[in-house]
């Protein structure tokens, strides 16, 4: 690829070592070119706002002198400047709350810096950086024909797993003590761009939905609790990170725990419980939306609203395809114009499984209309 065709990348990090490592990783890929390297957010701000320099993507640390990564994102938002930003930070792991805030402020995605220099040199870290850049700079393409339909692997909940754990009382008090409607359920799948997209969907839902909402957002362990807490602060429905063995209740949105797989298990008495287990990834994903959707095959739900939002890959399509054969489901997909990455919604639409394609700001209305509560 010629230099003029290469995507221009800006690196913003106060660590000279990390600037060098990131530069080496990115420059090895002929699709990208490190256009500029700076040591703090203020330097980056001056380049972007005063010098009006443009970059295809910005690699941004959070914890820096003079101006932090979050402060830079806030300044860009105030200036109404659009920038494609990938957070690469040690704080991403320790400060999940700051990471969620960065995504709220428009960061495309985040990659956690490894704990050791050995891991920094690993293919795992390199691949995460490059994959993020590919998605952020719109080099990413996926199609339904890339997917292979897999047979579901059903998992029984064992009695030890189903032992209930107490709810996190730091979140809101439970607003509904009714068991979940055995007929209706809403299930949402999302990945890159999902945390920000969910902020335009979950807070719009009315309190008396009359059913539960299950959410798979691709995230590593340690981040989904912060995402749930943030959504809970701004929503009428209660939002929480799913806990193993808890019984589904109406008016609660459960977010699958990062690093685990979440399934719905029907007990002998007809109640629906969540199974949250640490196990291998499916297609590199934990949590996997396919695993969540497949688990509904063994439950009594007769009216399931499946929602596929922005994200890379095609997670969710296999599970929805199997559900469509056995259950009465209604599938809503986010449109291309409002998707951060038009991967997951594109694949499920191309597979011919979608009943409705709508922009992000109409997803919540489409859900409630299908539930008959709007």
N, C-alpha and C positions, 0 to 999 in steps of 0.2 A: 504494500500500500504506500503510495507517495506521501511525502511529508504534508502536503496540503490537504490530503484526505484524512490524515490522522486526527483523532480526537484530542483537543487541547486540555490538559489536566493541570490544575493548581493544587499544590500540597501546602497545607497550613499546619505546622506542628513545631512545638518549641524544642523537641529533642532532635539534635543533629543526627544521632544514630538512626532514629526512626525515619527522618527525612531521606536519609541515604537508602535505607532498606526499602521504603516505599517506592522511591525513584527507580531502584534496580528492578523491583518486581514489575512495575508498570512499563518501564522502557524495554523490557524483554518481549513485550507484546507489540507487534508491529502496527496494531490498530490504534495505539495510544502514543502520545508524546507529552513528556513533562515540560510544560510551557514556562512554569514559574514555581519557585519554592520559597516560602516565607516562614518566619518563626513565631508569629503571633496573629491574633485576630485583627488587631489594629492595622498592621501592614496589609492584610488581606482586604480590609474595609477600604483603605485608601486606593488599592488597586481597582477594586470593583466599583466603588462609588465615585471617587474623585477622578481617577484615570479612565474610568468607564471601560476597563479591559473586560473581555468576554472569554469565558472558558466553557468547555462542554461538560466538565464535571469538576467538583472541588472535593478534595480529601481533607477533612477537618477534624482536628483534635478538639476535645472539650476543655480540658484543664490547661490554660495557658496564661502567661502574664499579659498585662496591658489591656487585653480584651479576650474574654473566653469564647469558646465556640458558641455557647448559647447566646452570649451577648451579641456576637456577630450575626447570628440568625435573627435575633430580635431587631437589630439595626436594619438588616436587609428587608425584613417584613415592614418596618416603619417607612422605609424608602420605597416600598412597593416594587422592590427589585426581585425578579425571579432568578434563582440560581439552583443548579442541580448539585446537591450536597450529600456526600456520604460521610457519616461520622465514623472515624476510626480512632478509638480511645480506650484507655484502661478504665476510665470512669464508666464506660458503657456497661461494664460488669458490676462495679461497686455501686454506681449511682444509677440504678435502673430508672429511678424517677426522672433524672436529668435526661436520660436517653428518650423516654416517652415524651418529655417536653420538647426535645429536639425534633422528634417526628411530628409533633403538633405544629411546630414552627416551619414545617415544610421540608425537613431533611428526607431524602429519598429512602435511605436505609442506613443500617449501622453494621460495623464489623468490630468485634472485640479484639483489642491487642492481646497477643499471647502473653502468658506470665513469664516465660523464659526466652532468652535469645535463641535457644535451640528451636523452640516452637515458632519463633518469628521466621526462621528459615524454612519452615515446613511447607510442603505442598498444600496442606489444608488451608493455611493462612493466605498463601499466594492465590489459590483458587477462589477463595471468598472475595478477595479484593477484585480480581479480574471479573468474576461473575457479576459483582455489584456494578462495576464500571460498564460492563456489556449491557446490563439492564438500564442503567442510568442514562447512557448515551444512545439508547434506542437502536443498538446493534442486535438486540435480542429478537428472535423469531421462534415461534412454536406453533404447531398445528395438531389437530386431532389425530392425524395419521401417524404422529410420532408416538402415540400411546398404545400400549398393549393391555388388553382387558385381562385383569387378574381375577382369579377366583377368591371369594372372601374367606378369610381365616377366622372362624368363630371362636370366641374365647369365653369359657364359663367363669363366672366370678366365684372364687372359693370363699368359704365362710370367714376365713381370717381377713381376706381383703375387704370384705363387706362391713367390717366393724366400723361403725360411724365415728367420724371425728367431729369435734365441735366447730361450729361456724366461727369465722373471724368476726368478733363483736365490735372490732374497730370500724367495720363497715356499717351500713345502716341496719337498723333492726329489721327483721323479716316483716314484710308488709302483708304477706298472705300465707296462712297456714293450711290452705287447701292443697290437697295433692294435685299434681299436674293432671290436666285433662287427658284421659287415656286415648283420646281420638286425635288431638291436635298437637303439633310440634313445629317449631321454627329452628332451622339449622343453617348456620352461616359459615362459609369457608373463605379465607382471605390470606394473602401473603404480603409481598412488597407493596407498600402504600396502604396496607390494611388498617394499622392503628389510627391514621388520620381519617380514613374512610368510615371506620366504625363510629367516629365522633359525629358523623353526619347521619348516622342510621340509628344507633341505640338510644341516644337522648331524645329522639323524635317519637319513639314508641310510647304509647299510652301505658299508664300503670296497670290498667285492668285488661291485659292482653288475653287472659283466659287460658294461657299455656306457658310453657317454658321455652327458653331460647338457648340453644347450644352453639358455641362459637369455637372454631379452630382457626387460630391465627398463628402462622409459622413464626416461632420465636424460640430462642434458646431458654434453658432453665434460668430462672431468676428474674425474668422480665414480665411474665404474664400477670403476676400478682400486682405489680405497679400499674400495668395497663388496666386491669380490672378495677383497682382503686380509683384511678383517674376517671374512667367511664362512670363509675358509681357516683362520683361527686357531681356529675353533670346530667345524670339521667333520672327519669321517673321510675323506671323499673330498677330493681336491685341488681347490681352486677358484682360477681365474685369469681375468684379462681375456683375451678371445680376441685372437689375433694373426693377421694376414693370412698365409696360406700354410701354417699349421701343420697337421700331420696329426692327426686325431682319435685319442685313446687312451682305453682303458677306465679307469673310475674317476676321470675328471676332469670337473669341471663348468666349462664355458666361459661367461663372461658377455659378451654383446655390448658392444662399446665404445660409450660415449655419443657421439653426434654422427656415428656411422657406421652403415652397414648391414651386417648379417652374413648370409652365405649358406653353405650346405654345397655343395661342388662335388666331384663324383666324378671322380677321375683315370682315365686310360686303363688303369692297372694295377689299378684297383678300389679303391684307397685313397680315403678321404674327407678332404678338406681344407677348411679354413675360408677364406672370402673375406671380408675386412673392408675396406670401401672407403668413402671420403668421397664422398657423392653426395647428390642432393636428398632431402628428406623425403618420406615417403608419408603422406598425410593429416596432415601436420604432425609426423610422428614419424620420428626417427632415433635409435635403431634402431626398426624396425617388425617386430612379430611376424608379420604377414602375409607379409612378404618372407622371413623365416626359414622359415616353414612351407611356402611355395610352392617354395622351393629343394629341399625333400625329394622333390618330384615327379620330379626327374631322378636320384635316387639309388636304390641297390638295397635300401634298408631295407624289410623286410617286416613289421616289428612296431614301430610307433611309439606311444609313450605321450605324448599331448599334455595338458598341464596349464595351465589358465587360472585365475590367482589374481586377487585384488583389483585394481581399477583403473578409472579413468574411460574412457569410450568403448567401442569394440567391436573394438579391434585384436586380430587373431588369428582371428576368426570366418571371414572370407573365405578365409584360407589353409587353415584346418581343413576348411572345406566342400569345397574343391578336393581336399584330401588324401583325404577320406572317399570320394570318387568313384573314386579310383585305388588306394588303399593300405589295408592292414589297420591301422587306427589305433584306439586306445582313448582316449577323451577324459574327463578328470577335471576338474570345475569346483569351485571353492570355493563354499561356501554363503553365503547372504545374511547370516546372523547373525554370521559371523566376518569378513566382508569390511569393510575400511575404507570402500571405495566399491564398491557392488554394480553395476558397469557391465559390464566385460569378461566376468565369469562369467555375468551375467544374459543378455547378448546371445547368447553361444554356446549357453546352455541354451534360450533362446526359439527359436533357430534349429533346435532338435531334433537337435543334433549331439553331445549329452553322454551318455556311458554311465553316469556316476556323479557325484552331487553330494554332497560331504562337507565337514564342518567342517575348518578349517585344521589342527587337531591330528591329523587322520587322513589328511591328504594324502600324507605320506611313506609311511605303511603301504599306502595304496592303490596308490602307484607301485610299491613293492617286491612287493606281491602280484601285480600285473599282470605284473611281470618274472619272477615265479616264484622270487624270492630271499627270500621271507618265508613 
